[in-house]
């Protein structure tokens, strides 16, 4: 029994039909990026992997840069002309104030030292520059289960969700609650423009009955237990 991304997205479409006004966190994230993106901007995608958001944004980004610690992923990137380099989020080989926007998609949950990473992000941004991210909420049932799995997470998650084991990384969840993210923003000199909690009851939808139970839970659970967090920060 596994839940492929295709199947999970089909359940998301079903949930959208059942819940007027709801959008998946990825769509909210993409909308916010386009809202703050302007022509002529220098934009860094931290953790770009083999594709990342630049695949969706295309020519809307004037000066894109990709960063990832994994050389193999960079070598296999689906945009071969994308300027990219291997580095970690807490040691960005870039000059102070050289970027207009930094994007972080499914990266914050893996950070061992988010305090330093947020300071590095602020360092490379111009004053008034934007930092946008999407990440799991550590207080959601899915994230709590992930933490309980511990070392087993690396083996079980690929089997449960049909993902490649090479694309499954250890989670820390040190920047994955509203409180943590608000404090990190303050410490690094960011203004919180938006910080949204977004529910997604598809992570346990291994069977239609489980999906219906998850939908029921999503309707009664507090927003603080939502599955995803999407943020927009501005350097002040």
GROMACS elastic network, one bead per residue, 0.5 to 0.9 nm:
[ bonds ]
;  ai    aj funct       b0    kb
    1   159     6  0.84053   500
    1   160     6  0.68676   500
    1   161     6  0.89192   500
    1   206     6  0.67633   500
    1   207     6  0.87070   500
    2   158     6  0.88965   500
    2   159     6  0.64840   500
    2   161     6  0.53155   500
    2   162     6  0.61690   500
    2   206     6  0.64246   500
    3     6     6  0.81792   500
    3     7     6  0.61816   500
    3     8     6  0.63018   500
    3   159     6  0.86886   500
    3   160     6  0.60592   500
    3   162     6  0.63682   500
    3   203     6  0.80752   500
    3   204     6  0.83109   500
    3   205     6  0.72046   500
    3   206     6  0.57259   500
    3   207     6  0.89173   500
    4     7     6  0.51889   500
    4     8     6  0.61182   500
    4     9     6  0.85894   500
    4   160     6  0.81492   500
    4   161     6  0.51973   500
    4   162     6  0.51323   500
    4   163     6  0.75612   500
    5     9     6  0.60326   500
    5    10     6  0.85333   500
    5   161     6  0.70791   500
    5   162     6  0.75102   500
    5   163     6  0.82539   500
    6     9     6  0.52105   500
    6    10     6  0.63212   500
    6    11     6  0.88558   500
    7    10     6  0.50374   500
    7    11     6  0.64313   500
    7    12     6  0.87152   500
    7   205     6  0.88605   500
    8    11     6  0.51265   500
    8    12     6  0.63056   500
    8    13     6  0.88306   500
    8   161     6  0.88852   500
    8   202     6  0.59863   500
    8   203     6  0.73805   500
    8   205     6  0.73083   500
    8   206     6  0.88006   500
    9    13     6  0.63162   500
    9    14     6  0.86440   500
    9   202     6  0.81362   500
   10    13     6  0.51421   500
   10    14     6  0.63993   500
   10    15     6  0.87341   500
   11    15     6  0.61017   500
   11    16     6  0.85501   500
   11   201     6  0.86081   500
   11   202     6  0.62407   500
   11   205     6  0.75724   500
   11   211     6  0.78057   500
   12    16     6  0.61284   500
   12    17     6  0.86541   500
   12    23     6  0.86057   500
   12    24     6  0.71520   500
   12   200     6  0.75152   500
   12   201     6  0.79810   500
   12   202     6  0.65197   500
   13    16     6  0.50577   500
   13    17     6  0.64164   500
   13    18     6  0.88111   500
   13    24     6  0.88707   500
   14    17     6  0.51435   500
   14    18     6  0.64269   500
   14    19     6  0.86969   500
   15    19     6  0.59510   500
   15    20     6  0.88688   500
   15    22     6  0.81018   500
   15   200     6  0.83739   500
   15   201     6  0.79137   500
   15   202     6  0.83731   500
   15   215     6  0.75295   500
   16    19     6  0.50003   500
   16    20     6  0.62905   500
   16    21     6  0.74403   500
   16    22     6  0.56247   500
   16    23     6  0.66334   500
   16    24     6  0.81960   500
   17    20     6  0.64076   500
   17    22     6  0.85792   500
   18    22     6  0.89017   500
   18   215     6  0.89768   500
   19    22     6  0.57380   500
   19    23     6  0.89580   500
   20    23     6  0.87973   500
   22   198     6  0.86132   500
   22   199     6  0.86221   500
   23    26     6  0.81311   500
   23    27     6  0.63100   500
   23    28     6  0.65440   500
   23   198     6  0.83064   500
   24    27     6  0.54248   500
   24    28     6  0.65411   500
   24    29     6  0.87470   500
   24   198     6  0.74762   500
   24   199     6  0.79646   500
   24   200     6  0.69882   500
   25    28     6  0.50287   500
   25    29     6  0.60278   500
   25    30     6  0.85713   500
   25   134     6  0.75475   500
   25   197     6  0.85914   500
   25   198     6  0.60524   500
   25   199     6  0.79612   500
   25   200     6  0.79712   500
   25   227     6  0.89733   500
   25   228     6  0.65285   500
   25   229     6  0.76163   500
   25   230     6  0.69600   500
   26    29     6  0.50193   500
   26    30     6  0.61539   500
   26    31     6  0.85914   500
   26   134     6  0.75356   500
   26   230     6  0.85987   500
   27    30     6  0.50671   500
   27    31     6  0.60994   500
   27    32     6  0.86093   500
   28    31     6  0.51144   500
   28    32     6  0.62372   500
   28    33     6  0.86919   500
   28   198     6  0.89590   500
   28   230     6  0.76836   500
   29    32     6  0.52193   500
   29    33     6  0.62587   500
   29    34     6  0.87872   500
   29   105     6  0.89819   500
   29   132     6  0.79229   500
   29   133     6  0.74472   500
   29   134     6  0.66469   500
   29   230     6  0.62909   500
   29   231     6  0.80304   500
   30    33     6  0.51506   500
   30    34     6  0.63620   500
   30    35     6  0.86146   500
   30    53     6  0.80642   500
   30    56     6  0.85088   500
   30    57     6  0.85633   500
   31    34     6  0.52788   500
   31    35     6  0.61437   500
   31    36     6  0.89494   500
   32    36     6  0.64441   500
   32    37     6  0.84391   500
   32   132     6  0.81032   500
   32   231     6  0.88554   500
   32   232     6  0.77486   500
   33    36     6  0.55228   500
   33    37     6  0.58371   500
   33   103     6  0.83849   500
   33   132     6  0.71343   500
   33   232     6  0.86446   500
   34    37     6  0.50115   500
   34    38     6  0.79500   500
   34    57     6  0.81318   500
   34    60     6  0.83343   500
   35    38     6  0.83374   500
   36   101     6  0.88073   500
   36   130     6  0.78049   500
   37    41     6  0.72696   500
   37    43     6  0.88811   500
   37    60     6  0.78900   500
   37    61     6  0.76098   500
   37   100     6  0.88635   500
   37   101     6  0.78772   500
   37   130     6  0.89780   500
   38    41     6  0.59844   500
   38    60     6  0.77743   500
   38    61     6  0.77009   500
   38    62     6  0.84234   500
   39    60     6  0.68059   500
   39    61     6  0.66318   500
   39    62     6  0.58676   500
   39    63     6  0.88610   500
   40    61     6  0.75046   500
   40    62     6  0.51500   500
   40    63     6  0.68949   500
   41    61     6  0.68210   500
   41    62     6  0.59047   500
   41    63     6  0.61497   500
   41    64     6  0.82635   500
   41    99     6  0.74537   500
   41   100     6  0.55415   500
   41   101     6  0.72351   500
   42    61     6  0.76657   500
   42    62     6  0.67636   500
   42    64     6  0.60410   500
   42    65     6  0.76265   500
   42    98     6  0.76032   500
   42    99     6  0.51158   500
   42   100     6  0.53093   500
   42   101     6  0.65628   500
   42   102     6  0.87012   500
   43    61     6  0.71315   500
   43    62     6  0.80791   500
   43    63     6  0.61402   500
   43    65     6  0.61052   500
   43    66     6  0.85610   500
   43    99     6  0.61141   500
   43   100     6  0.60427   500
   43   102     6  0.57190   500
   43   103     6  0.74635   500
   44    48     6  0.89005   500
   44    63     6  0.85998   500
   44    64     6  0.60714   500
   44    66     6  0.58359   500
   44    67     6  0.72180   500
   44    99     6  0.72545   500
   44   100     6  0.84742   500
   44   101     6  0.64185   500
   44   103     6  0.61021   500
   44   104     6  0.86273   500
   45    48     6  0.54876   500
   45    52     6  0.73976   500
   45    53     6  0.74558   500
   45    54     6  0.78195   500
   45    64     6  0.76198   500
   45    65     6  0.62540   500
   45    67     6  0.60905   500
   45    68     6  0.85001   500
   45   101     6  0.86934   500
   45   102     6  0.60542   500
   45   104     6  0.61586   500
   45   105     6  0.79762   500
   46    49     6  0.86779   500
   46    65     6  0.86753   500
   46    66     6  0.64462   500
   46    67     6  0.50126   500
   46    68     6  0.63020   500
   46    88     6  0.83066   500
   46    89     6  0.66210   500
   46   102     6  0.71244   500
   46   103     6  0.59955   500
   46   104     6  0.51711   500
   46   105     6  0.74153   500
   46   107     6  0.76286   500
   47    52     6  0.77924   500
   47    66     6  0.74359   500
   47    67     6  0.55897   500
   47    69     6  0.73462   500
   47    70     6  0.87593   500
   47    88     6  0.83223   500
   47    89     6  0.79050   500
   47   103     6  0.86921   500
   47   104     6  0.66747   500
   47   105     6  0.69920   500
   47   106     6  0.79685   500
   47   107     6  0.64024   500
   48    51     6  0.59650   500
   48    53     6  0.75254   500
   48    54     6  0.84296   500
   48    65     6  0.89987   500
   48    66     6  0.55782   500
   48    67     6  0.57592   500
   48    68     6  0.57372   500
   48    73     6  0.84633   500
   48    74     6  0.79837   500
   48    77     6  0.85091   500
   48    84     6  0.87730   500
   48   104     6  0.82569   500
   48   105     6  0.78823   500
   49    52     6  0.63250   500
   49    66     6  0.82903   500
   49    67     6  0.78069   500
   49    68     6  0.59700   500
   49    69     6  0.85614   500
   49    70     6  0.74252   500
   49    72     6  0.87873   500
   49    73     6  0.51529   500
   49    74     6  0.61763   500
   49    76     6  0.84673   500
   49    77     6  0.68977   500
   50    72     6  0.86250   500
   50    73     6  0.50063   500
   50    74     6  0.59954   500
   50    75     6  0.79046   500
   50    76     6  0.57288   500
   50    78     6  0.59167   500
   50    79     6  0.81919   500
   51    54     6  0.70557   500
   51    55     6  0.61113   500
   51    73     6  0.86591   500
   51    74     6  0.87157   500
   51    76     6  0.86545   500
   51    77     6  0.55815   500
   51    78     6  0.55078   500
   51    79     6  0.69027   500
   52    55     6  0.61216   500
   52    56     6  0.78876   500
   52    66     6  0.85365   500
   52    77     6  0.89393   500
   52   105     6  0.77313   500
   53    56     6  0.53719   500
   53    57     6  0.63113   500
   53    58     6  0.86298   500
   53   103     6  0.83641   500
   53   105     6  0.79822   500
   54    58     6  0.56982   500
   54    59     6  0.86214   500
   54    60     6  0.88136   500
   54    61     6  0.75602   500
   54    64     6  0.74207   500
   54    66     6  0.86470   500
   54    79     6  0.83979   500
   54    82     6  0.88753   500
   55    58     6  0.56626   500
   55    78     6  0.79875   500
   55    79     6  0.73293   500
   57    60     6  0.55238   500
   57    61     6  0.65399   500
   58    61     6  0.64306   500
   59    62     6  0.65570   500
   61    64     6  0.59384   500
   63    83     6  0.88889   500
   64    82     6  0.69550   500
   64    83     6  0.70193   500
   64    84     6  0.86885   500
   65    82     6  0.66052   500
   65    83     6  0.51839   500
   65    84     6  0.55020   500
   65    85     6  0.81782   500
   66    74     6  0.83827   500
   66    82     6  0.69265   500
   66    83     6  0.62313   500
   66    85     6  0.65057   500
   66    86     6  0.86120   500
   67    70     6  0.89316   500
   67    74     6  0.80547   500
   67    83     6  0.88180   500
   67    84     6  0.55580   500
   67    85     6  0.52265   500
   67    86     6  0.57660   500
   67    87     6  0.63021   500
   67    88     6  0.76958   500
   67    89     6  0.81666   500
   67    92     6  0.87709   500
   68    71     6  0.73857   500
   68    73     6  0.76602   500
   68    74     6  0.68695   500
   68    84     6  0.79892   500
   68    85     6  0.67538   500
   68    86     6  0.51266   500
   68    87     6  0.57760   500
   68    88     6  0.65499   500
   68    89     6  0.80813   500
   69    73     6  0.85581   500
   69    74     6  0.84968   500
   69    85     6  0.81881   500
   69    88     6  0.52817   500
   69    89     6  0.82793   500
   70    73     6  0.55065   500
   70    74     6  0.65595   500
   70    75     6  0.88693   500
   70    86     6  0.65096   500
   70    87     6  0.81048   500
   71    74     6  0.51434   500
   71    75     6  0.61690   500
   71    76     6  0.87054   500
   71    85     6  0.82587   500
   71    86     6  0.61257   500
   72    75     6  0.50457   500
   72    76     6  0.62722   500
   72    77     6  0.86575   500
   73    76     6  0.51144   500
   73    77     6  0.60985   500
   74    77     6  0.50873   500
   74    78     6  0.88704   500
   74    84     6  0.71800   500
   74    85     6  0.74440   500
   74    86     6  0.74656   500
   75    78     6  0.89308   500
   75    80     6  0.82609   500
   76    79     6  0.86573   500
   76    80     6  0.80252   500
   77    80     6  0.60384   500
   77    82     6  0.83036   500
   78    81     6  0.89282   500
   78    82     6  0.88624   500
   79    82     6  0.55510   500
   80    83     6  0.83648   500
   81    84     6  0.88184   500
   87    90     6  0.84785   500
   87    91     6  0.68350   500
   87    92     6  0.65606   500
   87    93     6  0.74236   500
   88    91     6  0.55650   500
   88    92     6  0.66018   500
   88   117     6  0.89420   500
   89    92     6  0.59827   500
   89   107     6  0.88455   500
   89   111     6  0.81787   500
   89   114     6  0.89844   500
   89   116     6  0.88858   500
   89   117     6  0.57730   500
   89   118     6  0.86899   500
   89   120     6  0.76093   500
   89   121     6  0.78807   500
   90   111     6  0.84967   500
   90   113     6  0.75766   500
   90   114     6  0.78010   500
   90   115     6  0.88707   500
   90   116     6  0.59048   500
   90   118     6  0.78402   500
   90   119     6  0.82595   500
   90   120     6  0.60624   500
   90   121     6  0.80663   500
   91    94     6  0.88084   500
   91   116     6  0.86562   500
   91   117     6  0.75849   500
   91   120     6  0.68907   500
   92    95     6  0.85278   500
   92   117     6  0.88578   500
   92   120     6  0.67624   500
   92   121     6  0.79566   500
   92   124     6  0.78882   500
   94    97     6  0.86608   500
   94    98     6  0.72802   500
   94    99     6  0.88995   500
   94   124     6  0.64724   500
   95    98     6  0.58227   500
   95    99     6  0.87834   500
   95   123     6  0.81731   500
   95   124     6  0.61045   500
   96    99     6  0.83508   500
   96   122     6  0.87443   500
   96   123     6  0.53957   500
   96   125     6  0.69670   500
   96   126     6  0.77525   500
   97   100     6  0.80877   500
   97   122     6  0.81372   500
   97   123     6  0.61739   500
   97   127     6  0.72324   500
   97   129     6  0.87281   500
   98   123     6  0.88028   500
   98   124     6  0.56005   500
   98   125     6  0.59478   500
   98   126     6  0.61365   500
   99   102     6  0.72658   500
   99   124     6  0.59366   500
   99   126     6  0.58259   500
   99   129     6  0.71389   500
   99   130     6  0.88743   500
  100   124     6  0.87087   500
  100   125     6  0.58351   500
  100   126     6  0.58670   500
  100   127     6  0.84350   500
  100   128     6  0.78167   500
  100   130     6  0.63892   500
  100   131     6  0.87174   500
  101   125     6  0.67610   500
  101   126     6  0.84105   500
  101   129     6  0.55439   500
  101   131     6  0.57490   500
  101   132     6  0.77050   500
  102   121     6  0.72679   500
  102   124     6  0.88056   500
  102   125     6  0.75338   500
  102   129     6  0.81636   500
  102   130     6  0.63482   500
  102   132     6  0.63834   500
  102   133     6  0.84204   500
  103   130     6  0.84226   500
  103   131     6  0.59872   500
  103   132     6  0.50438   500
  103   133     6  0.58030   500
  103   134     6  0.86714   500
  104   107     6  0.58905   500
  104   108     6  0.73213   500
  104   131     6  0.78328   500
  104   132     6  0.63342   500
  104   134     6  0.65618   500
  104   135     6  0.83052   500
  105   108     6  0.79006   500
  105   132     6  0.84073   500
  105   133     6  0.56237   500
  105   134     6  0.51214   500
  105   135     6  0.66574   500
  106   109     6  0.67946   500
  106   110     6  0.81694   500
  106   133     6  0.76356   500
  106   134     6  0.58097   500
  106   136     6  0.73513   500
  107   110     6  0.56548   500
  107   111     6  0.70010   500
  107   133     6  0.82588   500
  107   134     6  0.79783   500
  107   135     6  0.67959   500
  108   111     6  0.54172   500
  108   114     6  0.72486   500
  108   133     6  0.80237   500
  108   134     6  0.80856   500
  108   135     6  0.61976   500
  108   136     6  0.84206   500
  108   171     6  0.89246   500
  108   172     6  0.85244   500
  108   173     6  0.74122   500
  108   174     6  0.77899   500
  108   175     6  0.59923   500
  108   176     6  0.71551   500
  109   112     6  0.86636   500
  109   135     6  0.64716   500
  109   136     6  0.68514   500
  109   137     6  0.86824   500
  109   138     6  0.83448   500
  109   170     6  0.85893   500
  109   171     6  0.55130   500
  109   172     6  0.55830   500
  109   174     6  0.66242   500
  109   175     6  0.63502   500
  109   176     6  0.63179   500
  110   114     6  0.89631   500
  110   169     6  0.72482   500
  110   170     6  0.62310   500
  110   172     6  0.51800   500
  110   173     6  0.66883   500
  110   174     6  0.80535   500
  110   175     6  0.88032   500
  111   114     6  0.55139   500
  111   117     6  0.78424   500
  111   171     6  0.77272   500
  111   172     6  0.63242   500
  111   173     6  0.75648   500
  111   174     6  0.69575   500
  111   175     6  0.76508   500
  112   171     6  0.88342   500
  112   172     6  0.64260   500
  112   173     6  0.86428   500
  112   174     6  0.72288   500
  113   116     6  0.57519   500
  113   117     6  0.65100   500
  113   118     6  0.89576   500
  113   174     6  0.77089   500
  113   175     6  0.89226   500
  114   118     6  0.59828   500
  114   119     6  0.84590   500
  114   174     6  0.67547   500
  114   175     6  0.62522   500
  114   184     6  0.77424   500
  115   118     6  0.54134   500
  115   119     6  0.64079   500
  115   120     6  0.87730   500
  115   175     6  0.85529   500
  115   184     6  0.62082   500
  115   187     6  0.78678   500
  115   188     6  0.76660   500
  116   119     6  0.50598   500
  116   120     6  0.61340   500
  116   121     6  0.85793   500
  116   188     6  0.85898   500
  117   120     6  0.50217   500
  117   121     6  0.61248   500
  117   122     6  0.86214   500
  118   122     6  0.62024   500
  118   123     6  0.85585   500
  118   184     6  0.68355   500
  118   185     6  0.73594   500
  118   187     6  0.84823   500
  118   188     6  0.59653   500
  119   122     6  0.50847   500
  119   123     6  0.61093   500
  119   124     6  0.89110   500
  119   184     6  0.86792   500
  119   185     6  0.89291   500
  119   187     6  0.79484   500
  119   189     6  0.79965   500
  120   124     6  0.64853   500
  120   125     6  0.87650   500
  120   188     6  0.85112   500
  121   124     6  0.55778   500
  121   125     6  0.64272   500
  121   131     6  0.76589   500
  121   188     6  0.84947   500
  122   125     6  0.52464   500
  122   126     6  0.79430   500
  122   127     6  0.85997   500
  122   129     6  0.85207   500
  122   131     6  0.82285   500
  122   188     6  0.64229   500
  122   189     6  0.70893   500
  122   190     6  0.74464   500
  122   234     6  0.89413   500
  122   235     6  0.64091   500
  123   126     6  0.78722   500
  123   188     6  0.88046   500
  125   128     6  0.79289   500
  125   129     6  0.54855   500
  125   130     6  0.74269   500
  125   131     6  0.82903   500
  125   235     6  0.71508   500
  126   129     6  0.50832   500
  126   130     6  0.85083   500
  126   235     6  0.72920   500
  127   130     6  0.88191   500
  127   234     6  0.80661   500
  127   235     6  0.53841   500
  127   236     6  0.57708   500
  128   234     6  0.57365   500
  128   235     6  0.50060   500
  128   236     6  0.58999   500
  129   233     6  0.83678   500
  129   234     6  0.56568   500
  129   235     6  0.54879   500
  129   236     6  0.82677   500
  130   190     6  0.89189   500
  130   232     6  0.68420   500
  130   233     6  0.56279   500
  130   235     6  0.64336   500
  131   190     6  0.86955   500
  131   231     6  0.79417   500
  131   232     6  0.58544   500
  131   234     6  0.62835   500
  131   235     6  0.78504   500
  132   230     6  0.75406   500
  132   231     6  0.55248   500
  132   233     6  0.62824   500
  132   234     6  0.87713   500
  133   229     6  0.80532   500
  133   230     6  0.57168   500
  133   231     6  0.53269   500
  133   232     6  0.68294   500
  133   233     6  0.87395   500
  134   228     6  0.71711   500
  134   229     6  0.57630   500
  134   231     6  0.65906   500
  135   175     6  0.87995   500
  135   176     6  0.69821   500
  135   227     6  0.88053   500
  135   228     6  0.58693   500
  135   229     6  0.54009   500
  135   230     6  0.66198   500
  135   231     6  0.88061   500
  136   139     6  0.87466   500
  136   140     6  0.79333   500
  136   142     6  0.88135   500
  136   143     6  0.69509   500
  136   173     6  0.82460   500
  136   176     6  0.64242   500
  136   177     6  0.85935   500
  136   226     6  0.87081   500
  136   227     6  0.58522   500
  136   229     6  0.59165   500
  136   230     6  0.87540   500
  137   140     6  0.56521   500
  137   142     6  0.88213   500
  137   143     6  0.67634   500
  137   173     6  0.81495   500
  137   175     6  0.88701   500
  137   176     6  0.51394   500
  137   177     6  0.57124   500
  137   178     6  0.81412   500
  137   197     6  0.78258   500
  137   224     6  0.83302   500
  137   225     6  0.72439   500
  137   226     6  0.66013   500
  137   227     6  0.52883   500
  137   229     6  0.57207   500
  138   141     6  0.82426   500
  138   142     6  0.83414   500
  138   143     6  0.52174   500
  138   144     6  0.64000   500
  138   147     6  0.86922   500
  138   173     6  0.59494   500
  138   174     6  0.84328   500
  138   175     6  0.84135   500
  138   176     6  0.51411   500
  138   177     6  0.58952   500
  138   225     6  0.81806   500
  138   227     6  0.79645   500
  138   228     6  0.86363   500
  139   142     6  0.83826   500
  139   143     6  0.65657   500
  139   144     6  0.63068   500
  139   176     6  0.80733   500
  139   177     6  0.69704   500
  139   224     6  0.70661   500
  139   225     6  0.52480   500
  139   226     6  0.75545   500
  139   227     6  0.78637   500
  140   143     6  0.53626   500
  140   144     6  0.61764   500
  140   145     6  0.86574   500
  140   199     6  0.89730   500
  140   224     6  0.77499   500
  140   226     6  0.55070   500
  140   227     6  0.50947   500
  140   228     6  0.80566   500
  141   144     6  0.50838   500
  141   145     6  0.61190   500
  141   146     6  0.85324   500
  141   225     6  0.72169   500
  141   226     6  0.84384   500
  141   227     6  0.76179   500
  142   145     6  0.52301   500
  142   146     6  0.62104   500
  142   147     6  0.87958   500
  142   203     6  0.67214   500
  142   204     6  0.78661   500
  142   227     6  0.71385   500
  143   147     6  0.62714   500
  143   148     6  0.86874   500
  143   173     6  0.84634   500
  143   227     6  0.76375   500
  144   147     6  0.51278   500
  144   148     6  0.63225   500
  144   149     6  0.87800   500
  145   148     6  0.50098   500
  145   149     6  0.62835   500
  145   150     6  0.89818   500
  146   149     6  0.52388   500
  146   150     6  0.69072   500
  146   152     6  0.89188   500
  146   153     6  0.62980   500
  146   157     6  0.84504   500
  146   171     6  0.81109   500
  147   150     6  0.54402   500
  147   151     6  0.89820   500
  147   153     6  0.79141   500
  147   171     6  0.75826   500
  147   172     6  0.81899   500
  147   173     6  0.84656   500
  148   151     6  0.89794   500
  148   152     6  0.88705   500
  148   153     6  0.84899   500
  149   152     6  0.52084   500
  149   153     6  0.51858   500
  149   154     6  0.88013   500
  149   156     6  0.83611   500
  150   153     6  0.56425   500
  150   154     6  0.82294   500
  150   170     6  0.85066   500
  150   171     6  0.87105   500
  151   154     6  0.62251   500
  151   155     6  0.79505   500
  151   170     6  0.80563   500
  152   155     6  0.54419   500
  152   156     6  0.59752   500
  152   157     6  0.82821   500
  153   156     6  0.51975   500
  153   157     6  0.55877   500
  153   158     6  0.84437   500
  153   168     6  0.83819   500
  153   169     6  0.86561   500
  153   170     6  0.76818   500
  153   171     6  0.87869   500
  154   157     6  0.61357   500
  154   158     6  0.72232   500
  154   165     6  0.68797   500
  154   168     6  0.59792   500
  154   169     6  0.66613   500
  154   170     6  0.69153   500
  155   158     6  0.61302   500
  155   159     6  0.69292   500
  155   165     6  0.69461   500
  155   168     6  0.84378   500
  156   159     6  0.52175   500
  156   160     6  0.60166   500
  156   161     6  0.84749   500
  157   160     6  0.50897   500
  157   161     6  0.58570   500
  157   162     6  0.77386   500
  157   163     6  0.72493   500
  157   165     6  0.80368   500
  157   168     6  0.74536   500
  158   161     6  0.53949   500
  158   162     6  0.51352   500
  158   164     6  0.57105   500
  158   165     6  0.54280   500
  158   166     6  0.89283   500
  158   167     6  0.84650   500
  158   168     6  0.70345   500
  159   162     6  0.53189   500
  159   163     6  0.69228   500
  159   164     6  0.85191   500
  159   165     6  0.84280   500
  160   163     6  0.80048   500
  160   206     6  0.86681   500
  161   203     6  0.87523   500
  162   165     6  0.89781   500
  163   166     6  0.84987   500
  163   167     6  0.70879   500
  163   168     6  0.75391   500
  164   167     6  0.53798   500
  164   168     6  0.69079   500
  165   168     6  0.52010   500
  165   169     6  0.83480   500
  166   169     6  0.78082   500
  171   174     6  0.88179   500
  172   175     6  0.82589   500
  172   176     6  0.88844   500
  173   176     6  0.52108   500
  173   177     6  0.82010   500
  174   177     6  0.81280   500
  174   180     6  0.74491   500
  175   178     6  0.85027   500
  175   179     6  0.88156   500
  175   180     6  0.55465   500
  175   181     6  0.57135   500
  175   184     6  0.78124   500
  176   179     6  0.83944   500
  176   180     6  0.65148   500
  176   181     6  0.66674   500
  176   228     6  0.89618   500
  176   229     6  0.76566   500
  177   180     6  0.52096   500
  177   181     6  0.61085   500
  177   182     6  0.84691   500
  177   224     6  0.84394   500
  177   229     6  0.79194   500
  178   181     6  0.52701   500
  178   182     6  0.60382   500
  178   183     6  0.86221   500
  178   195     6  0.75046   500
  178   196     6  0.85968   500
  178   197     6  0.82582   500
  178   224     6  0.81113   500
  178   229     6  0.79049   500
  179   182     6  0.52082   500
  179   183     6  0.62296   500
  179   184     6  0.85855   500
  180   183     6  0.52647   500
  180   184     6  0.60931   500
  180   185     6  0.86008   500
  181   184     6  0.50390   500
  181   185     6  0.61099   500
  181   186     6  0.86644   500
  181   195     6  0.86020   500
  181   231     6  0.87955   500
  182   185     6  0.51736   500
  182   186     6  0.63714   500
  182   187     6  0.87828   500
  182   192     6  0.72195   500
  182   195     6  0.85013   500
  183   186     6  0.51146   500
  183   187     6  0.61722   500
  183   188     6  0.86412   500
  184   187     6  0.51718   500
  184   188     6  0.61715   500
  184   189     6  0.86136   500
  184   190     6  0.83608   500
  185   188     6  0.53336   500
  185   189     6  0.61643   500
  185   191     6  0.66715   500
  185   192     6  0.68561   500
  185   233     6  0.73633   500
  186   189     6  0.53502   500
  186   190     6  0.57264   500
  186   191     6  0.70899   500
  186   192     6  0.83295   500
  187   190     6  0.76679   500
  188   235     6  0.84919   500
  189   234     6  0.85442   500
  189   235     6  0.61261   500
  189   236     6  0.60150   500
  190   193     6  0.89165   500
  190   233     6  0.58308   500
  190   234     6  0.53144   500
  190   236     6  0.56983   500
  191   194     6  0.89916   500
  191   232     6  0.86673   500
  191   233     6  0.55341   500
  191   234     6  0.50484   500
  191   235     6  0.62076   500
  191   236     6  0.63362   500
  192   195     6  0.69138   500
  192   231     6  0.77465   500
  192   232     6  0.64170   500
  192   234     6  0.65599   500
  193   231     6  0.76757   500
  193   232     6  0.53674   500
  193   233     6  0.53522   500
  193   234     6  0.65735   500
  194   230     6  0.78287   500
  194   231     6  0.53962   500
  194   233     6  0.69238   500
  195   229     6  0.68892   500
  195   230     6  0.57348   500
  195   232     6  0.64073   500
  195   233     6  0.83471   500
  196   228     6  0.81511   500
  196   229     6  0.55949   500
  196   230     6  0.52024   500
  196   231     6  0.62766   500
  196   232     6  0.89786   500
  197   223     6  0.65220   500
  197   224     6  0.70526   500
  197   225     6  0.82866   500
  197   226     6  0.58144   500
  197   227     6  0.74120   500
  197   228     6  0.57617   500
  197   230     6  0.66702   500
  197   231     6  0.89561   500
  198   223     6  0.75915   500
  198   226     6  0.54833   500
  198   227     6  0.62340   500
  198   228     6  0.51348   500
  198   229     6  0.62359   500
  198   230     6  0.76953   500
  199   218     6  0.67520   500
  199   223     6  0.73959   500
  199   225     6  0.79422   500
  199   227     6  0.51231   500
  199   228     6  0.64078   500
  199   229     6  0.89779   500
  200   203     6  0.73442   500
  200   214     6  0.87916   500
  200   215     6  0.85454   500
  200   218     6  0.75469   500
  200   226     6  0.70226   500
  200   227     6  0.56963   500
  200   228     6  0.74216   500
  201   204     6  0.70063   500
  201   205     6  0.74752   500
  201   211     6  0.70628   500
  201   212     6  0.88356   500
  201   213     6  0.87766   500
  201   214     6  0.51102   500
  201   215     6  0.56562   500
  201   216     6  0.87989   500
  201   217     6  0.79096   500
  201   218     6  0.62005   500
  201   226     6  0.88076   500
  201   227     6  0.78130   500
  202   205     6  0.50237   500
  202   206     6  0.84441   500
  202   210     6  0.89984   500
  202   211     6  0.65000   500
  202   214     6  0.71343   500
  202   215     6  0.82015   500
  203   206     6  0.79510   500
  203   211     6  0.85477   500
  203   214     6  0.84347   500
  203   227     6  0.88741   500
  204   207     6  0.80752   500
  204   210     6  0.63708   500
  204   211     6  0.65954   500
  204   214     6  0.68983   500
  205   208     6  0.65038   500
  205   209     6  0.78393   500
  205   210     6  0.52350   500
  205   212     6  0.80812   500
  205   213     6  0.87371   500
  205   214     6  0.73077   500
  206   209     6  0.84301   500
  206   210     6  0.64198   500
  206   211     6  0.72028   500
  207   210     6  0.51859   500
  207   211     6  0.62834   500
  207   212     6  0.88116   500
  208   212     6  0.62900   500
  208   213     6  0.86922   500
  209   212     6  0.51626   500
  209   213     6  0.63086   500
  209   214     6  0.86306   500
  210   213     6  0.50209   500
  210   214     6  0.60848   500
  210   215     6  0.85960   500
  211   215     6  0.61752   500
  211   216     6  0.86306   500
  212   215     6  0.50528   500
  212   216     6  0.62567   500
  212   217     6  0.86560   500
  213   216     6  0.50588   500
  213   217     6  0.62161   500
  213   218     6  0.86516   500
  214   218     6  0.60970   500
  214   219     6  0.87138   500
  215   218     6  0.50623   500
  215   219     6  0.64555   500
  216   219     6  0.53464   500
  216   220     6  0.67565   500
  216   221     6  0.87076   500
  217   220     6  0.53681   500
  217   221     6  0.57448   500
  218   221     6  0.53217   500
  218   222     6  0.81211   500
  218   223     6  0.86559   500
  218   225     6  0.88158   500
  218   226     6  0.77865   500
  219   222     6  0.83079   500
  221   224     6  0.81008   500
  221   225     6  0.65959   500
  221   226     6  0.78593   500
  222   225     6  0.57096   500
  222   226     6  0.73483   500
  223   226     6  0.52020   500
  223   227     6  0.89642   500
  224   227     6  0.87936   500
  225   228     6  0.87916   500
  226   229     6  0.78754   500
